[in-house]
Amino acid sequence: MFSSAFAQTAPAVAAAGTDIQSSLMSMLPLLLMFGVLYFVMIRPQMKKQKEHKTMIDALAKGDEVITAGGLLGKVSKIGEGYLGIEIANGVEVQMQRSAVVQVLPKGTVK
């Protein structure tokens, strides 16, 4: 009337090793994508930020600059965080140092 019940055998030890290997192989594309993202986007952006900081720190009175707002002028005053920029004769504006985008060659602003 009743048939005998048999317990299943335990999985082989080799199967546990393949689980670890398969999980590492599934993470490999994610690691490769992060590596490519680092070298294509993050690293160049960090280099650009470093160059901008160097340029901002090297500003001196009399430098001709372009600001992020498009103003063109000569640096007339230098403070810790702010610059005074003369945009016309007798017209001076104050702005943050970080707003300077580019330092122009001498003689560009007339």
ROPA-708330 format. One line per field, with one value per atom (N, C-alpha, C, O, CB): residue number from 0; residue in one letter; chain; atom name; x, y, z. Coordinates in nm, 3 decimals. Glycine has a CB too. Layout:
<nodes>
i: c(NUM; ...)
aa: c(A; ...)
ch: c(A; ...)
at: c(CA; ...)
X: c(X; ...)
Y: c(Y; ...)
Z: c(Z; ...)
</nodes>
This chain:
<nodes>
i: c(0; 0; 0; 0; 0; 1; 1; 1; 1; 1; 2; 2; 2; 2; 2; 3; 3; 3; 3; 3; 4; 4; 4; 4; 4; 5; 5; 5; 5; 5; 6; 6; 6; 6; 6; 7; 7; 7; 7; 7; 8; 8; 8; 8; 8; 9; 9; 9; 9; 9; 10; 10; 10; 10; 10; 11; 11; 11; 11; 11; 12; 12; 12; 12; 12; 13; 13; 13; 13; 13; 14; 14; 14; 14; 14; 15; 15; 15; 15; 15; 16; 16; 16; 16; 16; 17; 17; 17; 17; 17; 18; 18; 18; 18; 18; 19; 19; 19; 19; 19; 20; 20; 20; 20; 20; 21; 21; 21; 21; 21; 22; 22; 22; 22; 22; 23; 23; 23; 23; 23; 24; 24; 24; 24; 24; 25; 25; 25; 25; 25; 26; 26; 26; 26; 26; 27; 27; 27; 27; 27; 28; 28; 28; 28; 28; 29; 29; 29; 29; 29; 30; 30; 30; 30; 30; 31; 31; 31; 31; 31; 32; 32; 32; 32; 32; 33; 33; 33; 33; 33; 34; 34; 34; 34; 34; 35; 35; 35; 35; 35; 36; 36; 36; 36; 36; 37; 37; 37; 37; 37; 38; 38; 38; 38; 38; 39; 39; 39; 39; 39; 40; 40; 40; 40; 40; 41; 41; 41; 41; 41; 42; 42; 42; 42; 42; 43; 43; 43; 43; 43; 44; 44; 44; 44; 44; 45; 45; 45; 45; 45; 46; 46; 46; 46; 46; 47; 47; 47; 47; 47; 48; 48; 48; 48; 48; 49; 49; 49; 49; 49; 50; 50; 50; 50; 50; 51; 51; 51; 51; 51; 52; 52; 52; 52; 52; 53; 53; 53; 53; 53; 54; 54; 54; 54; 54; 55; 55; 55; 55; 55; 56; 56; 56; 56; 56; 57; 57; 57; 57; 57; 58; 58; 58; 58; 58; 59; 59; 59; 59; 59; 60; 60; 60; 60; 60; 61; 61; 61; 61; 61; 62; 62; 62; 62; 62; 63; 63; 63; 63; 63; 64; 64; 64; 64; 64; 65; 65; 65; 65; 65; 66; 66; 66; 66; 66; 67; 67; 67; 67; 67; 68; 68; 68; 68; 68; 69; 69; 69; 69; 69; 70; 70; 70; 70; 70; 71; 71; 71; 71; 71; 72; 72; 72; 72; 72; 73; 73; 73; 73; 73; 74; 74; 74; 74; 74; 75; 75; 75; 75; 75; 76; 76; 76; 76; 76; 77; 77; 77; 77; 77; 78; 78; 78; 78; 78; 79; 79; 79; 79; 79; 80; 80; 80; 80; 80; 81; 81; 81; 81; 81; 82; 82; 82; 82; 82; 83; 83; 83; 83; 83; 84; 84; 84; 84; 84; 85; 85; 85; 85; 85; 86; 86; 86; 86; 86; 87; 87; 87; 87; 87; 88; 88; 88; 88; 88; 89; 89; 89; 89; 89; 90; 90; 90; 90; 90; 91; 91; 91; 91; 91; 92; 92; 92; 92; 92; 93; 93; 93; 93; 93; 94; 94; 94; 94; 94; 95; 95; 95; 95; 95; 96; 96; 96; 96; 96; 97; 97; 97; 97; 97; 98; 98; 98; 98; 98; 99; 99; 99; 99; 99; 100; 100; 100; 100; 100; 101; 101; 101; 101; 101; 102; 102; 102; 102; 102; 103; 103; 103; 103; 103; 104; 104; 104; 104; 104; 105; 105; 105; 105; 105; 106; 106; 106; 106; 106; 107; 107; 107; 107; 107; 108; 108; 108; 108; 108; 109; 109; 109; 109; 109)
aa: c(M; M; M; M; M; F; F; F; F; F; S; S; S; S; S; S; S; S; S; S; A; A; A; A; A; F; F; F; F; F; A; A; A; A; A; Q; Q; Q; Q; Q; T; T; T; T; T; A; A; A; A; A; P; P; P; P; P; A; A; A; A; A; V; V; V; V; V; A; A; A; A; A; A; A; A; A; A; A; A; A; A; A; G; G; G; G; G; T; T; T; T; T; D; D; D; D; D; I; I; I; I; I; Q; Q; Q; Q; Q; S; S; S; S; S; S; S; S; S; S; L; L; L; L; L; M; M; M; M; M; S; S; S; S; S; M; M; M; M; M; L; L; L; L; L; P; P; P; P; P; L; L; L; L; L; L; L; L; L; L; L; L; L; L; L; M; M; M; M; M; F; F; F; F; F; G; G; G; G; G; V; V; V; V; V; L; L; L; L; L; Y; Y; Y; Y; Y; F; F; F; F; F; V; V; V; V; V; M; M; M; M; M; I; I; I; I; I; R; R; R; R; R; P; P; P; P; P; Q; Q; Q; Q; Q; M; M; M; M; M; K; K; K; K; K; K; K; K; K; K; Q; Q; Q; Q; Q; K; K; K; K; K; E; E; E; E; E; H; H; H; H; H; K; K; K; K; K; T; T; T; T; T; M; M; M; M; M; I; I; I; I; I; D; D; D; D; D; A; A; A; A; A; L; L; L; L; L; A; A; A; A; A; K; K; K; K; K; G; G; G; G; G; D; D; D; D; D; E; E; E; E; E; V; V; V; V; V; I; I; I; I; I; T; T; T; T; T; A; A; A; A; A; G; G; G; G; G; G; G; G; G; G; L; L; L; L; L; L; L; L; L; L; G; G; G; G; G; K; K; K; K; K; V; V; V; V; V; S; S; S; S; S; K; K; K; K; K; I; I; I; I; I; G; G; G; G; G; E; E; E; E; E; G; G; G; G; G; Y; Y; Y; Y; Y; L; L; L; L; L; G; G; G; G; G; I; I; I; I; I; E; E; E; E; E; I; I; I; I; I; A; A; A; A; A; N; N; N; N; N; G; G; G; G; G; V; V; V; V; V; E; E; E; E; E; V; V; V; V; V; Q; Q; Q; Q; Q; M; M; M; M; M; Q; Q; Q; Q; Q; R; R; R; R; R; S; S; S; S; S; A; A; A; A; A; V; V; V; V; V; V; V; V; V; V; Q; Q; Q; Q; Q; V; V; V; V; V; L; L; L; L; L; P; P; P; P; P; K; K; K; K; K; G; G; G; G; G; T; T; T; T; T; V; V; V; V; V; K; K; K; K; K)
ch: c(A; A; A; A; A; A; A; A; A; A; A; A; A; A; A; A; A; A; A; A; A; A; A; A; A; A; A; A; A; A; A; A; A; A; A; A; A; A; A; A; A; A; A; A; A; A; A; A; A; A; A; A; A; A; A; A; A; A; A; A; A; A; A; A; A; A; A; A; A; A; A; A; A; A; A; A; A; A; A; A; A; A; A; A; A; A; A; A; A; A; A; A; A; A; A; A; A; A; A; A; A; A; A; A; A; A; A; A; A; A; A; A; A; A; A; A; A; A; A; A; A; A; A; A; A; A; A; A; A; A; A; A; A; A; A; A; A; A; A; A; A; A; A; A; A; A; A; A; A; A; A; A; A; A; A; A; A; A; A; A; A; A; A; A; A; A; A; A; A; A; A; A; A; A; A; A; A; A; A; A; A; A; A; A; A; A; A; A; A; A; A; A; A; A; A; A; A; A; A; A; A; A; A; A; A; A; A; A; A; A; A; A; A; A; A; A; A; A; A; A; A; A; A; A; A; A; A; A; A; A; A; A; A; A; A; A; A; A; A; A; A; A; A; A; A; A; A; A; A; A; A; A; A; A; A; A; A; A; A; A; A; A; A; A; A; A; A; A; A; A; A; A; A; A; A; A; A; A; A; A; A; A; A; A; A; A; A; A; A; A; A; A; A; A; A; A; A; A; A; A; A; A; A; A; A; A; A; A; A; A; A; A; A; A; A; A; A; A; A; A; A; A; A; A; A; A; A; A; A; A; A; A; A; A; A; A; A; A; A; A; A; A; A; A; A; A; A; A; A; A; A; A; A; A; A; A; A; A; A; A; A; A; A; A; A; A; A; A; A; A; A; A; A; A; A; A; A; A; A; A; A; A; A; A; A; A; A; A; A; A; A; A; A; A; A; A; A; A; A; A; A; A; A; A; A; A; A; A; A; A; A; A; A; A; A; A; A; A; A; A; A; A; A; A; A; A; A; A; A; A; A; A; A; A; A; A; A; A; A; A; A; A; A; A; A; A; A; A; A; A; A; A; A; A; A; A; A; A; A; A; A; A; A; A; A; A; A; A; A; A; A; A; A; A; A; A; A; A; A; A; A; A; A; A; A; A; A; A; A; A; A; A; A; A; A; A; A; A; A; A; A; A; A; A; A; A; A; A; A; A; A; A; A; A; A; A; A; A; A; A; A; A; A; A; A; A; A; A; A; A; A; A; A; A; A; A; A; A; A; A; A; A; A; A; A; A; A; A; A; A)
at: c(N; CA; C; O; CB; N; CA; C; O; CB; N; CA; C; O; CB; N; CA; C; O; CB; N; CA; C; O; CB; N; CA; C; O; CB; N; CA; C; O; CB; N; CA; C; O; CB; N; CA; C; O; CB; N; CA; C; O; CB; N; CA; C; O; CB; N; CA; C; O; CB; N; CA; C; O; CB; N; CA; C; O; CB; N; CA; C; O; CB; N; CA; C; O; CB; N; CA; C; O; CB; N; CA; C; O; CB; N; CA; C; O; CB; N; CA; C; O; CB; N; CA; C; O; CB; N; CA; C; O; CB; N; CA; C; O; CB; N; CA; C; O; CB; N; CA; C; O; CB; N; CA; C; O; CB; N; CA; C; O; CB; N; CA; C; O; CB; N; CA; C; O; CB; N; CA; C; O; CB; N; CA; C; O; CB; N; CA; C; O; CB; N; CA; C; O; CB; N; CA; C; O; CB; N; CA; C; O; CB; N; CA; C; O; CB; N; CA; C; O; CB; N; CA; C; O; CB; N; CA; C; O; CB; N; CA; C; O; CB; N; CA; C; O; CB; N; CA; C; O; CB; N; CA; C; O; CB; N; CA; C; O; CB; N; CA; C; O; CB; N; CA; C; O; CB; N; CA; C; O; CB; N; CA; C; O; CB; N; CA; C; O; CB; N; CA; C; O; CB; N; CA; C; O; CB; N; CA; C; O; CB; N; CA; C; O; CB; N; CA; C; O; CB; N; CA; C; O; CB; N; CA; C; O; CB; N; CA; C; O; CB; N; CA; C; O; CB; N; CA; C; O; CB; N; CA; C; O; CB; N; CA; C; O; CB; N; CA; C; O; CB; N; CA; C; O; CB; N; CA; C; O; CB; N; CA; C; O; CB; N; CA; C; O; CB; N; CA; C; O; CB; N; CA; C; O; CB; N; CA; C; O; CB; N; CA; C; O; CB; N; CA; C; O; CB; N; CA; C; O; CB; N; CA; C; O; CB; N; CA; C; O; CB; N; CA; C; O; CB; N; CA; C; O; CB; N; CA; C; O; CB; N; CA; C; O; CB; N; CA; C; O; CB; N; CA; C; O; CB; N; CA; C; O; CB; N; CA; C; O; CB; N; CA; C; O; CB; N; CA; C; O; CB; N; CA; C; O; CB; N; CA; C; O; CB; N; CA; C; O; CB; N; CA; C; O; CB; N; CA; C; O; CB; N; CA; C; O; CB; N; CA; C; O; CB; N; CA; C; O; CB; N; CA; C; O; CB; N; CA; C; O; CB; N; CA; C; O; CB; N; CA; C; O; CB; N; CA; C; O; CB; N; CA; C; O; CB; N; CA; C; O; CB; N; CA; C; O; CB; N; CA; C; O; CB; N; CA; C; O; CB; N; CA; C; O; CB; N; CA; C; O; CB; N; CA; C; O; CB; N; CA; C; O; CB; N; CA; C; O; CB; N; CA; C; O; CB; N; CA; C; O; CB; N; CA; C; O; CB)
X: c(0.080; 0.000; 0.087; 0.061; -0.093; 0.187; 0.278; 0.408; 0.460; 0.302; 0.462; 0.592; 0.699; 0.672; 0.600; 0.818; 0.929; 0.969; 0.970; 1.050; 1.001; 1.042; 1.194; 1.249; 0.971; 1.259; 1.405; 1.442; 1.383; 1.472; 1.536; 1.582; 1.677; 1.750; 1.653; 1.674; 1.764; 1.906; 1.928; 1.721; 2.000; 2.140; 2.184; 2.129; 2.232; 2.281; 2.333; 2.407; 2.468; 2.427; 2.402; 2.474; 2.625; 2.677; 2.442; 2.689; 2.833; 2.907; 2.857; 2.884; 3.024; 3.104; 3.150; 3.167; 3.224; 3.171; 3.217; 3.112; 3.148; 3.247; 2.985; 2.880; 2.892; 2.859; 2.743; 2.936; 2.952; 3.060; 3.047; 2.986; 3.165; 3.271; 3.224; 3.266; 3.388; 3.138; 3.088; 2.993; 2.982; 3.019; 2.923; 2.835; 2.917; 2.878; 2.755; 3.029; 3.115; 3.171; 3.174; 3.230; 3.214; 3.271; 3.165; 3.196; 3.329; 3.044; 2.939; 2.901; 2.869; 2.815; 2.903; 2.870; 2.981; 2.952; 2.850; 3.106; 3.216; 3.205; 3.231; 3.352; 3.169; 3.155; 3.037; 3.042; 3.137; 2.933; 2.820; 2.855; 2.793; 2.697; 2.952; 2.992; 3.097; 3.119; 3.047; 3.162; 3.268; 3.222; 3.294; 3.322; 3.108; 3.065; 3.044; 3.074; 2.936; 2.992; 2.971; 3.105; 3.117; 2.895; 3.202; 3.335; 3.401; 3.465; 3.425; 3.385; 3.440; 3.373; 3.440; 3.422; 3.242; 3.171; 3.218; 3.234; 3.019; 3.240; 3.289; 3.429; 3.459; 3.290; 3.514; 3.649; 3.647; 3.721; 3.729; 3.564; 3.553; 3.497; 3.545; 3.464; 3.395; 3.336; 3.440; 3.443; 3.218; 3.524; 3.627; 3.724; 3.752; 3.705; 3.774; 3.874; 3.817; 3.890; 3.946; 3.689; 3.629; 3.565; 3.568; 3.525; 3.508; 3.435; 3.495; 3.518; 3.293; 3.520; 3.558; 3.699; 3.721; 3.548; 3.794; 3.934; 3.956; 4.022; 4.024; 3.903; 3.920; 3.854; 3.907; 3.864; 3.740; 3.674; 3.758; 3.767; 3.535; 3.820; 3.906; 4.028; 4.072; 3.950; 4.082; 4.197; 4.158; 4.235; 4.251; 4.040; 3.993; 3.971; 4.005; 3.862; 3.916; 3.895; 4.029; 4.041; 3.817; 4.127; 4.259; 4.322; 4.381; 4.350; 4.311; 4.365; 4.295; 4.361; 4.352; 4.163; 4.087; 4.130; 4.145; 3.935; 4.149; 4.191; 4.330; 4.355; 4.191; 4.419; 4.553; 4.546; 4.617; 4.640; 4.458; 4.442; 4.387; 4.435; 4.348; 4.289; 4.227; 4.330; 4.336; 4.105; 4.410; 4.511; 4.621; 4.683; 4.573; 4.646; 4.754; 4.710; 4.791; 4.811; 4.583; 4.537; 4.614; 4.644; 4.386; 4.645; 4.718; 4.651; 4.574; 4.869; 4.681; 4.626; 4.677; 4.796; 4.665; 4.586; 4.622; 4.595; 4.603; 4.766; 4.562; 4.528; 4.395; 4.305; 4.520; 4.385; 4.261; 4.187; 4.245; 4.289; 4.060; 3.986; 3.848; 3.795; 3.970; 3.793; 3.654; 3.584; 3.637; 3.642; 3.465; 3.390; 3.285; 3.259; 3.324; 3.226; 3.122; 3.001; 2.927; 3.081; 2.979; 2.866; 2.895; 2.807; 2.826; 3.020; 3.055; 3.118; 3.146; 2.935; 3.142; 3.206; 3.355; 3.420; 3.186; 3.406; 3.547; 3.607; 3.554; 3.564; 3.716; 3.774; 3.909; 3.962; 3.681; 3.964; 4.094; 4.074; 3.986; 4.183; 4.154; 4.149; 4.211; 4.326; 4.225; 4.132; 4.181; 4.204; 4.288; 4.083; 4.132; 4.148; 4.140; 4.064; 4.040; 4.219; 4.216; 4.191; 4.266; 4.348; 4.087; 4.057; 4.071; 4.114; 3.914; 4.033; 4.044; 3.948; 3.988; 4.015; 3.823; 3.725; 3.665; 3.591; 3.616; 3.697; 3.636; 3.741; 3.854; 3.542; 3.702; 3.787; 3.714; 3.591; 3.826; 3.788; 3.732; 3.776; 3.896; 3.779; 3.681; 3.712; 3.663; 3.546; 3.646; 3.754; 3.720; 3.674; 3.752; 3.842; 3.545; 3.490; 3.486; 3.472; 3.349; 3.498; 3.507; 3.579; 3.600; 3.364; 3.615; 3.682; 3.593; 3.485; 3.721; 3.638; 3.563; 3.449; 3.378; 3.509; 3.430; 3.323; 3.388; 3.456; 3.229; 3.365; 3.426; 3.317; 3.227; 3.533; 3.324; 3.230; 3.308; 3.426; 3.149; 3.237; 3.298; 3.233; 3.111; 3.282; 3.312; 3.258; 3.347; 3.459; 3.243; 3.296; 3.371; 3.485; 3.477; 3.280; 3.592; 3.708; 3.671; 3.721; 3.821; 3.583; 3.548; 3.471; 3.455; 3.467; 3.421; 3.346; 3.438; 3.391; 3.263; 3.569; 3.663; 3.677; 3.705; 3.802; 3.655; 3.661; 3.794; 3.847; 3.547; 3.846; 3.968; 4.049; 3.994; 3.932; 4.180; 4.271; 4.320; 4.372; 4.391; 4.302; 4.338; 4.480; 4.536; 4.240; 4.540; 4.673; 4.665; 4.562; 4.731; 4.774; 4.779; 4.753; 4.800; 4.917; 4.677; 4.647; 4.520; 4.487; 4.758; 4.446; 4.322; 4.212; 4.137; 4.280; 4.202; 4.099; 4.149; 4.260; 4.062; 4.069; 4.110; 4.033; 4.053; 4.092)
Y: c(-0.116; 0.000; 0.126; 0.217; -0.002; 0.135; 0.249; 0.210; 0.101; 0.299; 0.304; 0.277; 0.337; 0.427; 0.332; 0.289; 0.339; 0.478; 0.505; 0.243; 0.567; 0.703; 0.710; 0.666; 0.809; 0.765; 0.778; 0.927; 1.008; 0.708; 0.960; 1.099; 1.128; 1.041; 1.124; 1.250; 1.287; 1.297; 1.329; 1.422; 1.269; 1.278; 1.424; 1.505; 1.193; 1.456; 1.592; 1.628; 1.540; 1.608; 1.755; 1.794; 1.776; 1.783; 1.940; 1.755; 1.731; 1.858; 1.968; 1.681; 1.844; 1.956; 2.039; 2.160; 1.908; 1.980; 2.051; 2.152; 2.255; 1.952; 2.127; 2.219; 2.351; 2.456; 2.156; 2.348; 2.470; 2.558; 2.681; 2.438; 2.500; 2.575; 2.642; 2.754; 2.485; 2.577; 2.637; 2.752; 2.843; 2.532; 2.752; 2.863; 2.990; 3.098; 2.829; 2.977; 3.092; 3.144; 3.265; 3.056; 3.053; 3.093; 3.161; 3.260; 2.971; 3.111; 3.173; 3.311; 3.401; 3.081; 3.329; 3.461; 3.562; 3.679; 3.453; 3.519; 3.608; 3.644; 3.758; 3.542; 3.550; 3.576; 3.669; 3.747; 3.444; 3.663; 3.753; 3.896; 3.991; 3.703; 3.912; 4.046; 4.107; 4.228; 4.039; 4.027; 4.075; 4.188; 4.288; 3.961; 4.180; 4.292; 4.422; 4.530; 4.254; 4.411; 4.529; 4.594; 4.717; 4.492; 4.516; 4.568; 4.630; 4.735; 4.456; 4.569; 4.624; 4.757; 4.850; 4.524; 4.765; 4.890; 5.001; 5.115; 4.870; 4.972; 5.073; 5.119; 5.238; 5.018; 5.025; 5.062; 5.154; 5.253; 4.936; 5.124; 5.208; 5.345; 5.447; 5.140; 5.348; 5.473; 5.560; 5.681; 5.446; 5.500; 5.575; 5.641; 5.760; 5.482; 5.565; 5.618; 5.711; 5.795; 5.505; 5.698; 5.781; 5.909; 6.013; 5.701; 5.902; 6.018; 6.077; 6.197; 5.979; 5.997; 6.049; 6.106; 6.217; 5.939; 6.033; 6.077; 6.207; 6.297; 5.967; 6.221; 6.348; 6.466; 6.578; 6.337; 6.443; 6.551; 6.595; 6.715; 6.506; 6.502; 6.537; 6.616; 6.709; 6.410; 6.578; 6.650; 6.793; 6.887; 6.576; 6.809; 6.942; 7.030; 7.148; 6.931; 6.975; 7.050; 7.093; 7.205; 6.965; 7.006; 7.039; 7.153; 7.244; 6.915; 7.150; 7.257; 7.390; 7.494; 7.220; 7.388; 7.509; 7.567; 7.689; 7.481; 7.483; 7.531; 7.594; 7.697; 7.415; 7.534; 7.590; 7.727; 7.819; 7.495; 7.741; 7.868; 7.975; 8.088; 7.851; 7.939; 8.033; 8.078; 8.197; 7.968; 7.986; 8.020; 8.110; 8.187; 7.893; 8.100; 8.176; 8.315; 8.388; 8.098; 8.351; 8.483; 8.595; 8.587; 8.499; 8.698; 8.813; 8.942; 8.940; 8.810; 9.050; 9.180; 9.216; 9.204; 9.290; 9.259; 9.295; 9.185; 9.209; 9.332; 9.063; 8.955; 8.986; 9.043; 8.818; 8.948; 8.966; 8.833; 8.729; 9.016; 8.836; 8.712; 8.717; 8.823; 8.685; 8.597; 8.580; 8.507; 8.410; 8.500; 8.554; 8.491; 8.395; 8.391; 8.597; 8.318; 8.223; 8.295; 8.237; 8.137; 8.420; 8.498; 8.566; 8.629; 8.601; 8.552; 8.611; 8.748; 8.810; 8.619; 8.798; 8.928; 8.917; 8.817; 8.984; 9.020; 9.027; 9.147; 9.258; 9.036; 9.127; 9.241; 9.210; 9.099; 9.287; 9.311; 9.300; 9.286; 9.350; 9.423; 9.204; 9.187; 9.311; 9.345; 9.056; 9.379; 9.501; 9.482; 9.550; 9.615; 9.392; 9.362; 9.212; 9.142; 9.435; 9.163; 9.020; 9.001; 9.053; 8.951; 8.928; 8.892; 8.741; 8.671; 8.939; 8.693; 8.550; 8.470; 8.372; 8.522; 8.511; 8.438; 8.518; 8.465; 8.391; 8.648; 8.736; 8.812; 8.831; 8.833; 8.855; 8.935; 9.064; 9.066; 8.857; 9.170; 9.291; 9.294; 9.290; 9.420; 9.300; 9.298; 9.428; 9.465; 9.174; 9.497; 9.621; 9.584; 9.535; 9.721; 9.608; 9.570; 9.687; 9.667; 9.513; 9.809; 9.931; 10.035; 10.014; 9.983; 10.148; 10.253; 10.301; 10.353; 10.371; 10.282; 10.327; 10.235; 10.266; 10.460; 10.123; 10.029; 9.900; 9.830; 10.000; 9.872; 9.752; 9.667; 9.719; 9.792; 9.538; 9.444; 9.349; 9.323; 9.366; 9.298; 9.200; 9.065; 9.057; 9.241; 8.962; 8.828; 8.724; 8.753; 8.798; 8.603; 8.494; 8.452; 8.461; 8.374; 8.406; 8.358; 8.242; 8.231; 8.317; 8.155; 8.036; 8.068; 7.982; 7.942; 8.193; 8.232; 8.259; 8.271; 8.356; 8.266; 8.288; 8.158; 8.053; 8.337; 8.168; 8.051; 8.042; 7.932; 8.053; 8.156; 8.155; 8.280; 8.389; 8.144; 8.264; 8.378; 8.405; 8.315; 8.350; 8.528; 8.566; 8.618; 8.660; 8.671; 8.616; 8.677; 8.828; 8.890; 8.646; 8.886; 9.030; 9.107; 9.068; 9.071; 9.215; 9.299; 9.263; 9.327; 9.293; 9.161; 9.122; 9.223; 9.260; 8.983; 9.266; 9.363; 9.503; 9.539; 9.346; 9.584; 9.721; 9.821; 9.941; 9.750)
Z: c(0.000; 0.000; 0.000; -0.079; 0.118; 0.083; 0.083; 0.017; 0.039; 0.226; -0.066; -0.126; -0.037; 0.042; -0.271; -0.051; 0.030; -0.018; -0.139; 0.023; 0.075; 0.042; 0.057; 0.158; 0.134; -0.041; -0.036; -0.032; -0.104; -0.160; 0.050; 0.060; -0.056; -0.103; 0.197; -0.101; -0.209; -0.155; -0.038; -0.275; -0.242; -0.200; -0.199; -0.273; -0.293; -0.117; -0.108; -0.237; -0.298; 0.014; -0.279; -0.401; -0.382; -0.271; -0.440; -0.490; -0.486; -0.445; -0.467; -0.623; -0.386; -0.342; -0.461; -0.447; -0.261; -0.575; -0.695; -0.740; -0.798; -0.808; -0.714; -0.755; -0.679; -0.734; -0.732; -0.554; -0.477; -0.538; -0.538; -0.330; -0.589; -0.654; -0.781; -0.811; -0.684; -0.855; -0.978; -0.949; -1.031; -1.064; -0.834; -0.796; -0.774; -0.818; -0.669; -0.708; -0.683; -0.814; -0.838; -0.587; -0.899; -1.028; -1.115; -1.182; -1.101; -1.114; -1.196; -1.143; -1.221; -1.202; -1.012; -0.958; -0.991; -1.016; -0.805; -0.992; -1.032; -1.180; -1.217; -1.003; -1.261; -1.404; -1.432; -1.527; -1.481; -1.350; -1.371; -1.327; -1.375; -1.295; -1.236; -1.191; -1.283; -1.279; -1.048; -1.366; -1.453; -1.546; -1.557; -1.535; -1.614; -1.700; -1.622; -1.671; -1.772; -1.500; -1.417; -1.382; -1.388; -1.289; -1.347; -1.316; -1.439; -1.429; -1.259; -1.553; -1.678; -1.713; -1.756; -1.793; -1.694; -1.724; -1.630; -1.675; -1.710; -1.503; -1.410; -1.450; -1.442; -1.267; -1.492; -1.536; -1.657; -1.660; -1.569; -1.754; -1.873; -1.835; -1.884; -1.980; -1.750; -1.705; -1.635; -1.656; -1.611; -1.554; -1.482; -1.581; -1.569; -1.386; -1.677; -1.769; -1.875; -1.928; -1.836; -1.906; -2.011; -1.955; -2.021; -2.087; -1.834; -1.783; -1.655; -1.649; -1.757; -1.556; -1.425; -1.425; -1.377; -1.320; -1.478; -1.477; -1.555; -1.504; -1.534; -1.678; -1.749; -1.677; -1.680; -1.889; -1.612; -1.539; -1.421; -1.393; -1.492; -1.351; -1.237; -1.285; -1.218; -1.161; -1.401; -1.457; -1.494; -1.469; -1.580; -1.552; -1.591; -1.467; -1.470; -1.671; -1.360; -1.237; -1.176; -1.125; -1.136; -1.182; -1.128; -1.207; -1.148; -1.131; -1.341; -1.424; -1.396; -1.392; -1.572; -1.376; -1.348; -1.214; -1.201; -1.348; -1.113; -0.982; -0.991; -0.928; -0.880; -1.068; -1.087; -1.152; -1.113; -1.171; -1.253; -1.323; -1.228; -1.228; -1.444; -1.147; -1.052; -0.949; -0.915; -0.982; -0.899; -0.799; -0.856; -0.783; -0.741; -0.987; -1.049; -1.099; -1.155; -1.165; -1.078; -1.124; -1.055; -0.936; -1.099; -1.132; -1.078; -1.127; -1.223; -1.120; -1.060; -1.098; -1.238; -1.267; -0.995; -1.325; -1.461; -1.562; -1.683; -1.467; -1.516; -1.610; -1.678; -1.617; -1.536; -1.801; -1.877; -1.879; -1.913; -2.023; -1.841; -1.820; -1.887; -1.919; -1.671; -1.907; -1.949; -1.835; -1.781; -2.087; -1.799; -1.691; -1.745; -1.866; -1.602; -1.655; -1.694; -1.751; -1.831; -1.575; -1.712; -1.763; -1.895; -1.953; -1.664; -1.944; -2.072; -2.063; -2.165; -2.157; -1.942; -1.927; -1.958; -1.926; -1.785; -2.021; -2.059; -1.988; -2.000; -2.214; -1.915; -1.845; -1.785; -1.798; -1.738; -1.717; -1.652; -1.502; -1.444; -1.684; -1.440; -1.295; -1.232; -1.259; -1.250; -1.147; -1.083; -0.933; -0.875; -1.105; -0.871; -0.729; -0.709; -0.777; -0.644; -0.616; -0.586; -0.437; -0.354; -0.630; -0.406; -0.268; -0.251; -0.342; -0.228; -0.133; -0.107; -0.195; -0.258; 0.040; -0.200; -0.278; -0.392; -0.474; -0.189; -0.396; -0.495; -0.574; -0.529; -0.428; -0.693; -0.781; -0.816; -0.824; -0.910; -0.835; -0.893; -1.037; -1.066; -0.815; -1.129; -1.272; -1.334; -1.321; -1.343; -1.402; -1.471; -1.612; -1.693; -1.474; -1.638; -1.768; -1.865; -1.986; -1.750; -1.814; -1.895; -1.810; -1.690; -1.943; -1.871; -1.794; -1.681; -1.706; -1.885; -1.558; -1.442; -1.401; -1.305; -1.468; -1.469; -1.434; -1.385; -1.459; -1.558; -1.258; -1.197; -1.134; -1.067; -1.091; -1.157; -1.095; -1.006; -1.028; -1.204; -0.906; -0.817; -0.844; -0.858; -0.668; -0.852; -0.873; -0.807; -0.765; -1.022; -0.798; -0.737; -0.827; -0.950; -0.708; -0.765; -0.842; -0.933; -1.045; -0.747; -0.885; -0.963; -1.090; -1.176; -0.878; -1.104; -1.224; -1.342; -1.455; -1.195; -1.319; -1.429; -1.507; -1.451; -1.376; -1.638; -1.724; -1.797; -1.816; -1.824; -1.838; -1.921; -1.896; -1.878; -2.070; -1.897; -1.890; -2.032; -2.099; -1.791; -2.078; -2.215; -2.222; -2.120; -2.268; -2.341; -2.357; -2.335; -2.361; -2.498; -2.289; -2.263; -2.392; -2.499; -2.202; -2.381; -2.497; -2.568; -2.668; -2.593; -2.522; -2.587; -2.559; -2.649; -2.541; -2.434; -2.394; -2.422; -2.381; -2.243; -2.491; -2.524; -2.444; -2.458; -2.671)
</nodes>
